[in-house]
């Protein structure tokens, strides 16, 4: 009887210690979970202004999914659209729209559609929808075909600079159509 009492007391002491440890960790776990959820929403809410053309269309109204899936981009239709980042996006097919809606971050252009080359040079500049390249599954836009050619001479170097400059440039207003800035 005495041995059983000692085992029970030792077990109770162990269980109390485990419960106390879990209780101390509970606030940290809740805080970490809330932080992850908050950061997830904040990164979406803090997306910068998308570059829009004169008709308020991103990527000149082209279907951003078609940049990833076809040989060349397709013009989107006014009848097949979706909203993302407070912008109406246009698609050539309903299937492409559905792919975009399921994962818009995958298909939307990097840097809110601004010129990747100009960002490497610390400027937020408009883009030509036909001056583009998909690199490692990411759509990068550029100002013109000639700038695109220059950018392609050192894509890793320009992307490194663009990535370094983007946090400071993202909150600035979007580039306007019709000029460099």
N, C-alpha and C positions, 0 to 999 in steps of 0.2 A: 504494500500500500504506500509506503514512504517513497519507494523508487518511482511509482507512477506519479506521485505528487511532484517530485523533482522534475520529471520529464514534462509534465503538464505546465509547471511553472516556467521551465526553460522555453518551451514551445510558445507559451503566452508572451514571454519577454521578446522572443524573436519576432512573433507576429506584430507586437506593438511597435517594434523598431521598424519593420517593413512598412506598416501603416503610416508611421510618422514620416518616413522618407518619401513615400508616395504623396502624402499630404503637403510636404514642403515643395515637391516638384510640381504639383498641380497648378499653382499660379504661373510658373515659368512656362509650362506646356500651353496653358490658355493664352498667355501673352504671345508666345511664338506663333500659335495658330492664327490669332487675330492679326499679328504683324504680317504674316504671309498673305492673308486675305486682303488686308488693306493695301499692301504693295501691289498685289495683282490688279486691284481696281484702280489704284493711283496711276500705274503705268499706262493704262488705257485712257483714263480721264485726262492725263497730261500730254497726250499726243499733240504734236504741233499742228498748225494749219496746213492742210493739204494744198499743194500747188494746184490751182484750177486755171483752165484756159479762159478765153474771153466769154465763152458760153457757160461758165461755171462747171465745167466737166473735168474730172481728174484724168490724167493721161490722155488728154485730147478726146475723151469719149471712147477710147479703145477698151476692149475686153481684157482686163489684166490677167485673167486665167489663160487666155490664148497665148500670151507671151511665154508661158511655161509649158504649154501642151502642143503648140503647133510650130510650123516652120516660120511663120510670120504672124504678127498680131492682127486680130480682126477688129473691125469697127463695131462697137456696141450698138444696140438698138434702143430707141427711146421707150420701147414697150417691155424691155427686160432689164430691170434695175434692182438694186439693193442699196440699203443705207448702211454706212459704216463711217465712224469718225466724223459724224455730222455732215457727210457728203453722200450724194447719190452717185453710185457706180453703175456703169452700163456694160451689158454683156451681149454677145452674139447668140448665145443659146441659153436655154433654161438650165441645162446641165452645168454649164460653166457658172451660172449664177449660184446654183446650189452648192457647187464646190467652194466658191468664194464665201458664201454665208456660213458654211461649216468651219472654215478656217481662214478668215480674212487676213490675218497677220502673215500667212504663208504667201498670199498672192499680191497684196498691196505693195507698191514700190517702196524701196528703202528711202529713208530721209524725206518722208512725206511727198515723194515725187520730185524732189529738187535735184539739181545736177550734182552727181557724185564727184566730178572733176572740180567744179567750183567749190564744193565743200572742202575738198582737200586744200584749196587755196583760201580758206576761211571766208567764203561768200555763199550766200543763199540765192541761187539763180534758177530761173524758169527752165523748162526742158522741152525738147522735141519728142513726141511720142514714138518716132521712128529711130531715135538715137538711144539705143538701149542694149543691155546685155544681161542675161541671167547667169549669175555666178554662184555656184554652190546652192542653187535653189532660191536665190534672192534676186529680185528684179531691180536693176540699177538703171536710172535714166540719166541722160546727159543733154547739154544745151543744143548740140548740133552734131551732124555726122562727122565734121572735122574735129570737134572736141572729143567725140567718141573715139576716133582713131588715136588721138593723143593719149586719152585715158587708157586705152587698151595696151599701150606700150609698157605700162607698169601698174597693172591693176592692183596687185598686193600693196605696193607702196602708196598709191592714191587712196586705197580703202583704209589703210592704217591712219593716214592723215585725216580722212573724212570722219572716221570713227572718233578720233581725238577731238576734232572741231565740233562735231554734231551736238554734244550736250550744251555748249554755249549758244549755238545758232538755232537749235530747235524752238526755243520759246519766242524767237523773233517772228514778226509777221511773215506770212508766205510771200514769195516773189510774185510780182504782178506780170501778167502777159504784156507783150509789146516792147519790152526792153530787157536789159540784162538783169535788172533787179526788180 
